């Protein structure tokens, strides 16, 4: 992992371009860009243990080569390679289980805006006004 533990520079600090100031008002700017190749845009996320799409049409970000469910055949779809961890809707990559959200949610990793979620990620559903957080 990037970072030098002896200098106090951890993985999170490296992602934030340095160690944050010890101030309550410290923050980082954020921006948003469309995920042009996301097949799950506009589709409600759904836990799906099968190798094909769920009944809703939601497709997992991963697949198993040759249909064999084993660690050796695990792959991630090419369409997801450019997906950044902080996003609005589309393919969800929660630390734990998908929480039955609507398509109208935001997902944030622990480094979003410079705030630390405790080594995990969070999702907030705007339509249902539900929230989920999980640690890694």
Phi and psi in radians as a Rosetta constraint file:
Dihedral C 1 N 2 CA 2 C 2 CIRCULARHARMONIC -1.141 0.35
Dihedral N 2 CA 2 C 2 N 3 CIRCULARHARMONIC 2.780 0.35
Dihedral C 2 N 3 CA 3 C 3 CIRCULARHARMONIC 1.922 0.35
Dihedral N 3 CA 3 C 3 N 4 CIRCULARHARMONIC 2.726 0.35
Dihedral C 3 N 4 CA 4 C 4 CIRCULARHARMONIC -2.159 0.35
Dihedral N 4 CA 4 C 4 N 5 CIRCULARHARMONIC 1.847 0.35
Dihedral C 4 N 5 CA 5 C 5 CIRCULARHARMONIC -1.043 0.35
Dihedral N 5 CA 5 C 5 N 6 CIRCULARHARMONIC -0.566 0.35
Dihedral C 5 N 6 CA 6 C 6 CIRCULARHARMONIC -1.158 0.35
Dihedral N 6 CA 6 C 6 N 7 CIRCULARHARMONIC -0.442 0.35
Dihedral C 6 N 7 CA 7 C 7 CIRCULARHARMONIC -1.671 0.35
Dihedral N 7 CA 7 C 7 N 8 CIRCULARHARMONIC 0.001 0.35
Dihedral C 7 N 8 CA 8 C 8 CIRCULARHARMONIC 1.453 0.35
Dihedral N 8 CA 8 C 8 N 9 CIRCULARHARMONIC 0.052 0.35
Dihedral C 8 N 9 CA 9 C 9 CIRCULARHARMONIC -1.542 0.35
Dihedral N 9 CA 9 C 9 N 10 CIRCULARHARMONIC 1.860 0.35
Dihedral C 9 N 10 CA 10 C 10 CIRCULARHARMONIC -1.752 0.35
Dihedral N 10 CA 10 C 10 N 11 CIRCULARHARMONIC 3.131 0.35
Dihedral C 10 N 11 CA 11 C 11 CIRCULARHARMONIC -0.984 0.35
Dihedral N 11 CA 11 C 11 N 12 CIRCULARHARMONIC -0.797 0.35
Dihedral C 11 N 12 CA 12 C 12 CIRCULARHARMONIC -1.089 0.35
Dihedral N 12 CA 12 C 12 N 13 CIRCULARHARMONIC -0.793 0.35
Dihedral C 12 N 13 CA 13 C 13 CIRCULARHARMONIC -1.088 0.35
Dihedral N 13 CA 13 C 13 N 14 CIRCULARHARMONIC -0.658 0.35
Dihedral C 13 N 14 CA 14 C 14 CIRCULARHARMONIC -1.126 0.35
Dihedral N 14 CA 14 C 14 N 15 CIRCULARHARMONIC -0.724 0.35
Dihedral C 14 N 15 CA 15 C 15 CIRCULARHARMONIC -1.111 0.35
Dihedral N 15 CA 15 C 15 N 16 CIRCULARHARMONIC -0.512 0.35
Dihedral C 15 N 16 CA 16 C 16 CIRCULARHARMONIC -1.640 0.35
Dihedral N 16 CA 16 C 16 N 17 CIRCULARHARMONIC 0.153 0.35
Dihedral C 16 N 17 CA 17 C 17 CIRCULARHARMONIC 1.126 0.35
Dihedral N 17 CA 17 C 17 N 18 CIRCULARHARMONIC 0.622 0.35
Dihedral C 17 N 18 CA 18 C 18 CIRCULARHARMONIC 2.351 0.35
Dihedral N 18 CA 18 C 18 N 19 CIRCULARHARMONIC 3.057 0.35
Dihedral C 18 N 19 CA 19 C 19 CIRCULARHARMONIC -1.423 0.35
Dihedral N 19 CA 19 C 19 N 20 CIRCULARHARMONIC 2.191 0.35
Dihedral C 19 N 20 CA 20 C 20 CIRCULARHARMONIC -1.077 0.35
Dihedral N 20 CA 20 C 20 N 21 CIRCULARHARMONIC 2.608 0.35
Dihedral C 20 N 21 CA 21 C 21 CIRCULARHARMONIC -1.090 0.35
Dihedral N 21 CA 21 C 21 N 22 CIRCULARHARMONIC 2.626 0.35
Dihedral C 21 N 22 CA 22 C 22 CIRCULARHARMONIC -1.548 0.35
Dihedral N 22 CA 22 C 22 N 23 CIRCULARHARMONIC 1.157 0.35
Dihedral C 22 N 23 CA 23 C 23 CIRCULARHARMONIC -2.295 0.35
Dihedral N 23 CA 23 C 23 N 24 CIRCULARHARMONIC 2.579 0.35
Dihedral C 23 N 24 CA 24 C 24 CIRCULARHARMONIC -1.237 0.35
Dihedral N 24 CA 24 C 24 N 25 CIRCULARHARMONIC -0.382 0.35
Dihedral C 24 N 25 CA 25 C 25 CIRCULARHARMONIC -1.697 0.35
Dihedral N 25 CA 25 C 25 N 26 CIRCULARHARMONIC 0.214 0.35
Dihedral C 25 N 26 CA 26 C 26 CIRCULARHARMONIC -1.233 0.35
Dihedral N 26 CA 26 C 26 N 27 CIRCULARHARMONIC 2.398 0.35
Dihedral C 26 N 27 CA 27 C 27 CIRCULARHARMONIC -2.787 0.35
Dihedral N 27 CA 27 C 27 N 28 CIRCULARHARMONIC 2.986 0.35
Dihedral C 27 N 28 CA 28 C 28 CIRCULARHARMONIC -2.233 0.35
Dihedral N 28 CA 28 C 28 N 29 CIRCULARHARMONIC 2.548 0.35
Dihedral C 28 N 29 CA 29 C 29 CIRCULARHARMONIC -1.234 0.35
Dihedral N 29 CA 29 C 29 N 30 CIRCULARHARMONIC 2.653 0.35
Dihedral C 29 N 30 CA 30 C 30 CIRCULARHARMONIC -2.173 0.35
Dihedral N 30 CA 30 C 30 N 31 CIRCULARHARMONIC 2.808 0.35
Dihedral C 30 N 31 CA 31 C 31 CIRCULARHARMONIC -2.521 0.35
Dihedral N 31 CA 31 C 31 N 32 CIRCULARHARMONIC 2.936 0.35
Dihedral C 31 N 32 CA 32 C 32 CIRCULARHARMONIC -2.370 0.35
Dihedral N 32 CA 32 C 32 N 33 CIRCULARHARMONIC 2.433 0.35
Dihedral C 32 N 33 CA 33 C 33 CIRCULARHARMONIC -2.423 0.35
Dihedral N 33 CA 33 C 33 N 34 CIRCULARHARMONIC 2.539 0.35
Dihedral C 33 N 34 CA 34 C 34 CIRCULARHARMONIC -1.182 0.35
Dihedral N 34 CA 34 C 34 N 35 CIRCULARHARMONIC 2.591 0.35
Dihedral C 34 N 35 CA 35 C 35 CIRCULARHARMONIC -1.642 0.35
Dihedral N 35 CA 35 C 35 N 36 CIRCULARHARMONIC 1.519 0.35
Dihedral C 35 N 36 CA 36 C 36 CIRCULARHARMONIC -1.077 0.35
Dihedral N 36 CA 36 C 36 N 37 CIRCULARHARMONIC -0.483 0.35
Dihedral C 36 N 37 CA 37 C 37 CIRCULARHARMONIC -1.844 0.35
Dihedral N 37 CA 37 C 37 N 38 CIRCULARHARMONIC 0.292 0.35
Dihedral C 37 N 38 CA 38 C 38 CIRCULARHARMONIC -1.469 0.35
Dihedral N 38 CA 38 C 38 N 39 CIRCULARHARMONIC 1.942 0.35
Dihedral C 38 N 39 CA 39 C 39 CIRCULARHARMONIC -1.210 0.35
Dihedral N 39 CA 39 C 39 N 40 CIRCULARHARMONIC -0.198 0.35
Dihedral C 39 N 40 CA 40 C 40 CIRCULARHARMONIC -1.709 0.35
Dihedral N 40 CA 40 C 40 N 41 CIRCULARHARMONIC 0.108 0.35
Dihedral C 40 N 41 CA 41 C 41 CIRCULARHARMONIC -1.063 0.35
Dihedral N 41 CA 41 C 41 N 42 CIRCULARHARMONIC 2.198 0.35
Dihedral C 41 N 42 CA 42 C 42 CIRCULARHARMONIC 1.425 0.35
Dihedral N 42 CA 42 C 42 N 43 CIRCULARHARMONIC 0.081 0.35
Dihedral C 42 N 43 CA 43 C 43 CIRCULARHARMONIC -1.965 0.35
Dihedral N 43 CA 43 C 43 N 44 CIRCULARHARMONIC 2.377 0.35
Dihedral C 43 N 44 CA 44 C 44 CIRCULARHARMONIC -1.166 0.35
Dihedral N 44 CA 44 C 44 N 45 CIRCULARHARMONIC 2.294 0.35
Dihedral C 44 N 45 CA 45 C 45 CIRCULARHARMONIC -1.101 0.35
Dihedral N 45 CA 45 C 45 N 46 CIRCULARHARMONIC 2.540 0.35
Dihedral C 45 N 46 CA 46 C 46 CIRCULARHARMONIC -2.573 0.35
Dihedral N 46 CA 46 C 46 N 47 CIRCULARHARMONIC 2.338 0.35
Dihedral C 46 N 47 CA 47 C 47 CIRCULARHARMONIC -1.099 0.35
Dihedral N 47 CA 47 C 47 N 48 CIRCULARHARMONIC 2.284 0.35
Dihedral C 47 N 48 CA 48 C 48 CIRCULARHARMONIC -2.504 0.35
Dihedral N 48 CA 48 C 48 N 49 CIRCULARHARMONIC 1.879 0.35
Dihedral C 48 N 49 CA 49 C 49 CIRCULARHARMONIC -1.487 0.35
Dihedral N 49 CA 49 C 49 N 50 CIRCULARHARMONIC -0.146 0.35
Dihedral C 49 N 50 CA 50 C 50 CIRCULARHARMONIC -1.429 0.35
Dihedral N 50 CA 50 C 50 N 51 CIRCULARHARMONIC 2.967 0.35
Dihedral C 50 N 51 CA 51 C 51 CIRCULARHARMONIC -1.507 0.35
Dihedral N 51 CA 51 C 51 N 52 CIRCULARHARMONIC -0.246 0.35
Dihedral C 51 N 52 CA 52 C 52 CIRCULARHARMONIC -1.838 0.35
Dihedral N 52 CA 52 C 52 N 53 CIRCULARHARMONIC -3.118 0.35
Dihedral C 52 N 53 CA 53 C 53 CIRCULARHARMONIC -1.124 0.35
Dihedral N 53 CA 53 C 53 N 54 CIRCULARHARMONIC 2.660 0.35
Dihedral C 53 N 54 CA 54 C 54 CIRCULARHARMONIC -1.283 0.35
Dihedral N 54 CA 54 C 54 N 55 CIRCULARHARMONIC 3.017 0.35
Dihedral C 54 N 55 CA 55 C 55 CIRCULARHARMONIC -1.010 0.35
Dihedral N 55 CA 55 C 55 N 56 CIRCULARHARMONIC -0.562 0.35
Dihedral C 55 N 56 CA 56 C 56 CIRCULARHARMONIC -1.338 0.35
Dihedral N 56 CA 56 C 56 N 57 CIRCULARHARMONIC -0.186 0.35
Dihedral C 56 N 57 CA 57 C 57 CIRCULARHARMONIC 1.685 0.35
Dihedral N 57 CA 57 C 57 N 58 CIRCULARHARMONIC -0.080 0.35
Dihedral C 57 N 58 CA 58 C 58 CIRCULARHARMONIC -1.158 0.35
Dihedral N 58 CA 58 C 58 N 59 CIRCULARHARMONIC 2.338 0.35
Dihedral C 58 N 59 CA 59 C 59 CIRCULARHARMONIC -2.000 0.35
Dihedral N 59 CA 59 C 59 N 60 CIRCULARHARMONIC 2.265 0.35
Dihedral C 59 N 60 CA 60 C 60 CIRCULARHARMONIC -1.058 0.35
Dihedral N 60 CA 60 C 60 N 61 CIRCULARHARMONIC 2.657 0.35
Dihedral C 60 N 61 CA 61 C 61 CIRCULARHARMONIC -1.271 0.35
Dihedral N 61 CA 61 C 61 N 62 CIRCULARHARMONIC -0.231 0.35
Dihedral C 61 N 62 CA 62 C 62 CIRCULARHARMONIC -2.030 0.35
Dihedral N 62 CA 62 C 62 N 63 CIRCULARHARMONIC 2.894 0.35
Dihedral C 62 N 63 CA 63 C 63 CIRCULARHARMONIC -2.603 0.35
Dihedral N 63 CA 63 C 63 N 64 CIRCULARHARMONIC 3.003 0.35
Dihedral C 63 N 64 CA 64 C 64 CIRCULARHARMONIC -2.095 0.35
Dihedral N 64 CA 64 C 64 N 65 CIRCULARHARMONIC 2.094 0.35
Dihedral C 64 N 65 CA 65 C 65 CIRCULARHARMONIC -1.061 0.35
Dihedral N 65 CA 65 C 65 N 66 CIRCULARHARMONIC 2.270 0.35
Dihedral C 65 N 66 CA 66 C 66 CIRCULARHARMONIC 1.263 0.35
Dihedral N 66 CA 66 C 66 N 67 CIRCULARHARMONIC 0.172 0.35
Dihedral C 66 N 67 CA 67 C 67 CIRCULARHARMONIC 1.287 0.35
Dihedral N 67 CA 67 C 67 N 68 CIRCULARHARMONIC 0.124 0.35
Dihedral C 67 N 68 CA 68 C 68 CIRCULARHARMONIC -1.563 0.35
Dihedral N 68 CA 68 C 68 N 69 CIRCULARHARMONIC 2.071 0.35
Dihedral C 68 N 69 CA 69 C 69 CIRCULARHARMONIC -1.488 0.35
Dihedral N 69 CA 69 C 69 N 70 CIRCULARHARMONIC 1.494 0.35
Dihedral C 69 N 70 CA 70 C 70 CIRCULARHARMONIC -2.512 0.35
Dihedral N 70 CA 70 C 70 N 71 CIRCULARHARMONIC 2.820 0.35
Dihedral C 70 N 71 CA 71 C 71 CIRCULARHARMONIC -1.049 0.35
Dihedral N 71 CA 71 C 71 N 72 CIRCULARHARMONIC -0.622 0.35
Dihedral C 71 N 72 CA 72 C 72 CIRCULARHARMONIC -1.204 0.35
Dihedral N 72 CA 72 C 72 N 73 CIRCULARHARMONIC -0.467 0.35
Dihedral C 72 N 73 CA 73 C 73 CIRCULARHARMONIC -1.732 0.35
Dihedral N 73 CA 73 C 73 N 74 CIRCULARHARMONIC 0.036 0.35
Dihedral C 73 N 74 CA 74 C 74 CIRCULARHARMONIC -1.164 0.35
Dihedral N 74 CA 74 C 74 N 75 CIRCULARHARMONIC 2.301 0.35
Dihedral C 74 N 75 CA 75 C 75 CIRCULARHARMONIC -2.482 0.35
Dihedral N 75 CA 75 C 75 N 76 CIRCULARHARMONIC 2.765 0.35
Dihedral C 75 N 76 CA 76 C 76 CIRCULARHARMONIC -1.876 0.35
Dihedral N 76 CA 76 C 76 N 77 CIRCULARHARMONIC 2.463 0.35
Dihedral C 76 N 77 CA 77 C 77 CIRCULARHARMONIC -1.087 0.35
Dihedral N 77 CA 77 C 77 N 78 CIRCULARHARMONIC 2.530 0.35
Dihedral C 77 N 78 CA 78 C 78 CIRCULARHARMONIC -1.056 0.35
Dihedral N 78 CA 78 C 78 N 79 CIRCULARHARMONIC -0.578 0.35
Dihedral C 78 N 79 CA 79 C 79 CIRCULARHARMONIC -1.161 0.35
Dihedral N 79 CA 79 C 79 N 80 CIRCULARHARMONIC -0.262 0.35
Dihedral C 79 N 80 CA 80 C 80 CIRCULARHARMONIC -1.717 0.35
Dihedral N 80 CA 80 C 80 N 81 CIRCULARHARMONIC -0.059 0.35
Dihedral C 80 N 81 CA 81 C 81 CIRCULARHARMONIC -1.107 0.35
Dihedral N 81 CA 81 C 81 N 82 CIRCULARHARMONIC -0.533 0.35
Dihedral C 81 N 82 CA 82 C 82 CIRCULARHARMONIC -1.642 0.35
Dihedral N 82 CA 82 C 82 N 83 CIRCULARHARMONIC 0.064 0.35
Dihedral C 82 N 83 CA 83 C 83 CIRCULARHARMONIC -1.295 0.35
Dihedral N 83 CA 83 C 83 N 84 CIRCULARHARMONIC 2.166 0.35
Dihedral C 83 N 84 CA 84 C 84 CIRCULARHARMONIC -1.437 0.35
Dihedral N 84 CA 84 C 84 N 85 CIRCULARHARMONIC 2.723 0.35
Dihedral C 84 N 85 CA 85 C 85 CIRCULARHARMONIC -1.210 0.35
Dihedral N 85 CA 85 C 85 N 86 CIRCULARHARMONIC -0.497 0.35
Dihedral C 85 N 86 CA 86 C 86 CIRCULARHARMONIC -1.701 0.35
Dihedral N 86 CA 86 C 86 N 87 CIRCULARHARMONIC 2.145 0.35
Dihedral C 86 N 87 CA 87 C 87 CIRCULARHARMONIC -2.784 0.35
Dihedral N 87 CA 87 C 87 N 88 CIRCULARHARMONIC 2.908 0.35
Dihedral C 87 N 88 CA 88 C 88 CIRCULARHARMONIC -1.915 0.35
Dihedral N 88 CA 88 C 88 N 89 CIRCULARHARMONIC 2.025 0.35
Dihedral C 88 N 89 CA 89 C 89 CIRCULARHARMONIC 1.129 0.35
Dihedral N 89 CA 89 C 89 N 90 CIRCULARHARMONIC -3.002 0.35
Dihedral C 89 N 90 CA 90 C 90 CIRCULARHARMONIC 1.383 0.35
Dihedral N 90 CA 90 C 90 N 91 CIRCULARHARMONIC -2.595 0.35
Dihedral C 90 N 91 CA 91 C 91 CIRCULARHARMONIC -1.224 0.35
Dihedral N 91 CA 91 C 91 N 92 CIRCULARHARMONIC 2.182 0.35
Dihedral C 91 N 92 CA 92 C 92 CIRCULARHARMONIC -1.695 0.35
Dihedral N 92 CA 92 C 92 N 93 CIRCULARHARMONIC 2.415 0.35
Dihedral C 92 N 93 CA 93 C 93 CIRCULARHARMONIC -2.228 0.35
Dihedral N 93 CA 93 C 93 N 94 CIRCULARHARMONIC 1.196 0.35
Dihedral C 93 N 94 CA 94 C 94 CIRCULARHARMONIC -1.259 0.35
Dihedral N 94 CA 94 C 94 N 95 CIRCULARHARMONIC 2.763 0.35
Dihedral C 94 N 95 CA 95 C 95 CIRCULARHARMONIC -1.158 0.35
Dihedral N 95 CA 95 C 95 N 96 CIRCULARHARMONIC -0.663 0.35
Dihedral C 95 N 96 CA 96 C 96 CIRCULARHARMONIC -2.018 0.35
Dihedral N 96 CA 96 C 96 N 97 CIRCULARHARMONIC -2.189 0.35
Dihedral C 96 N 97 CA 97 C 97 CIRCULARHARMONIC -1.619 0.35
Dihedral N 97 CA 97 C 97 N 98 CIRCULARHARMONIC 2.719 0.35
Dihedral C 97 N 98 CA 98 C 98 CIRCULARHARMONIC -1.203 0.35
Dihedral N 98 CA 98 C 98 N 99 CIRCULARHARMONIC 2.389 0.35
Dihedral C 98 N 99 CA 99 C 99 CIRCULARHARMONIC -1.705 0.35
Dihedral N 99 CA 99 C 99 N 100 CIRCULARHARMONIC 0.358 0.35
Dihedral C 99 N 100 CA 100 C 100 CIRCULARHARMONIC 1.191 0.35
Dihedral N 100 CA 100 C 100 N 101 CIRCULARHARMONIC 0.713 0.35
Dihedral C 100 N 101 CA 101 C 101 CIRCULARHARMONIC -1.448 0.35
Dihedral N 101 CA 101 C 101 N 102 CIRCULARHARMONIC 2.849 0.35
Dihedral C 101 N 102 CA 102 C 102 CIRCULARHARMONIC -1.379 0.35
Dihedral N 102 CA 102 C 102 N 103 CIRCULARHARMONIC 3.058 0.35
Dihedral C 102 N 103 CA 103 C 103 CIRCULARHARMONIC -1.196 0.35
Dihedral N 103 CA 103 C 103 N 104 CIRCULARHARMONIC -0.147 0.35
Dihedral C 103 N 104 CA 104 C 104 CIRCULARHARMONIC -1.813 0.35
Dihedral N 104 CA 104 C 104 N 105 CIRCULARHARMONIC 1.268 0.35
Dihedral C 104 N 105 CA 105 C 105 CIRCULARHARMONIC -2.350 0.35
Dihedral N 105 CA 105 C 105 N 106 CIRCULARHARMONIC 2.870 0.35
Dihedral C 105 N 106 CA 106 C 106 CIRCULARHARMONIC -2.108 0.35
Dihedral N 106 CA 106 C 106 N 107 CIRCULARHARMONIC 2.467 0.35
Dihedral C 106 N 107 CA 107 C 107 CIRCULARHARMONIC -2.128 0.35
Dihedral N 107 CA 107 C 107 N 108 CIRCULARHARMONIC 2.313 0.35
Dihedral C 107 N 108 CA 108 C 108 CIRCULARHARMONIC -2.298 0.35
Dihedral N 108 CA 108 C 108 N 109 CIRCULARHARMONIC 2.398 0.35
Dihedral C 108 N 109 CA 109 C 109 CIRCULARHARMONIC -1.545 0.35
Dihedral N 109 CA 109 C 109 N 110 CIRCULARHARMONIC 3.025 0.35
Dihedral C 109 N 110 CA 110 C 110 CIRCULARHARMONIC -1.084 0.35
Dihedral N 110 CA 110 C 110 N 111 CIRCULARHARMONIC -0.364 0.35
Dihedral C 110 N 111 CA 111 C 111 CIRCULARHARMONIC -1.675 0.35
Dihedral N 111 CA 111 C 111 N 112 CIRCULARHARMONIC 0.091 0.35
Dihedral C 111 N 112 CA 112 C 112 CIRCULARHARMONIC -1.015 0.35
Dihedral N 112 CA 112 C 112 N 113 CIRCULARHARMONIC 2.081 0.35
Dihedral C 112 N 113 CA 113 C 113 CIRCULARHARMONIC 1.149 0.35
Dihedral N 113 CA 113 C 113 N 114 CIRCULARHARMONIC 0.094 0.35
Dihedral C 113 N 114 CA 114 C 114 CIRCULARHARMONIC 1.619 0.35
Dihedral N 114 CA 114 C 114 N 115 CIRCULARHARMONIC 0.031 0.35
Dihedral C 114 N 115 CA 115 C 115 CIRCULARHARMONIC -1.651 0.35
Dihedral N 115 CA 115 C 115 N 116 CIRCULARHARMONIC 2.454 0.35
Dihedral C 115 N 116 CA 116 C 116 CIRCULARHARMONIC -1.734 0.35
Dihedral N 116 CA 116 C 116 N 117 CIRCULARHARMONIC 2.085 0.35
Dihedral C 116 N 117 CA 117 C 117 CIRCULARHARMONIC -1.543 0.35
Dihedral N 117 CA 117 C 117 N 118 CIRCULARHARMONIC 0.281 0.35
Dihedral C 117 N 118 CA 118 C 118 CIRCULARHARMONIC 1.391 0.35
Dihedral N 118 CA 118 C 118 N 119 CIRCULARHARMONIC 0.761 0.35
Dihedral C 118 N 119 CA 119 C 119 CIRCULARHARMONIC 1.089 0.35
Dihedral N 119 CA 119 C 119 N 120 CIRCULARHARMONIC 0.938 0.35
Dihedral C 119 N 120 CA 120 C 120 CIRCULARHARMONIC -2.812 0.35
Dihedral N 120 CA 120 C 120 N 121 CIRCULARHARMONIC -2.808 0.35
Dihedral C 120 N 121 CA 121 C 121 CIRCULARHARMONIC -2.459 0.35
Dihedral N 121 CA 121 C 121 N 122 CIRCULARHARMONIC 2.924 0.35
Dihedral C 121 N 122 CA 122 C 122 CIRCULARHARMONIC -2.409 0.35
Dihedral N 122 CA 122 C 122 N 123 CIRCULARHARMONIC 2.687 0.35
Dihedral C 122 N 123 CA 123 C 123 CIRCULARHARMONIC -2.315 0.35
Dihedral N 123 CA 123 C 123 N 124 CIRCULARHARMONIC 2.443 0.35
Dihedral C 123 N 124 CA 124 C 124 CIRCULARHARMONIC -2.234 0.35
Dihedral N 124 CA 124 C 124 N 125 CIRCULARHARMONIC 2.112 0.35
Dihedral C 124 N 125 CA 125 C 125 CIRCULARHARMONIC -1.596 0.35
Dihedral N 125 CA 125 C 125 N 126 CIRCULARHARMONIC 2.008 0.35
Dihedral C 125 N 126 CA 126 C 126 CIRCULARHARMONIC -1.259 0.35
Dihedral N 126 CA 126 C 126 N 127 CIRCULARHARMONIC -0.597 0.35
Dihedral C 126 N 127 CA 127 C 127 CIRCULARHARMONIC -1.258 0.35
Dihedral N 127 CA 127 C 127 N 128 CIRCULARHARMONIC -0.860 0.35
Dihedral C 127 N 128 CA 128 C 128 CIRCULARHARMONIC -1.582 0.35
Dihedral N 128 CA 128 C 128 N 129 CIRCULARHARMONIC -0.156 0.35
Dihedral C 128 N 129 CA 129 C 129 CIRCULARHARMONIC 0.929 0.35
Dihedral N 129 CA 129 C 129 N 130 CIRCULARHARMONIC 0.860 0.35
Dihedral C 129 N 130 CA 130 C 130 CIRCULARHARMONIC -2.013 0.35
Dihedral N 130 CA 130 C 130 N 131 CIRCULARHARMONIC 2.740 0.35
Dihedral C 130 N 131 CA 131 C 131 CIRCULARHARMONIC -2.372 0.35
Dihedral N 131 CA 131 C 131 N 132 CIRCULARHARMONIC 2.470 0.35
Dihedral C 131 N 132 CA 132 C 132 CIRCULARHARMONIC -2.443 0.35
Dihedral N 132 CA 132 C 132 N 133 CIRCULARHARMONIC 2.474 0.35
Dihedral C 132 N 133 CA 133 C 133 CIRCULARHARMONIC -2.432 0.35
Dihedral N 133 CA 133 C 133 N 134 CIRCULARHARMONIC 2.475 0.35
Dihedral C 133 N 134 CA 134 C 134 CIRCULARHARMONIC -2.502 0.35
Dihedral N 134 CA 134 C 134 N 135 CIRCULARHARMONIC 2.542 0.35
Dihedral C 134 N 135 CA 135 C 135 CIRCULARHARMONIC -1.768 0.35
Dihedral N 135 CA 135 C 135 N 136 CIRCULARHARMONIC 2.723 0.35
